[in-house]
Amino acid sequence: MPTFIFQLVDGSLGDVTEIQHEIDTLDEARSEGRTLLRELVAKGSPDEFADMMSVEIFDAERRPFVELRLTFDQIEKRS
């Protein structure tokens, strides 16, 4: 079973968290990456959010496959 490395960036300019999982396919790794990204958002508070959170997926040799990124924009509606 292939090993995938997930690098989690919470946008706080802190350390990058790495998680390794053995997963059958790249599609399943993408699904896991989306789950990890949702968990990053769920555990943070709105006051702690930076402009971006992401999960980057690598193979066991650290070759990148895909980055899943969530950006936060504040759009003022009053003038």
ABEGO torsion letter per residue (X at the ends): XBBBBBBBBAGAGBBBBBBBBBBABAAAAAAAAAAAAAAAAAABBAAABBABBBBBBBBAAGBBABBBBBBBBBBBABX
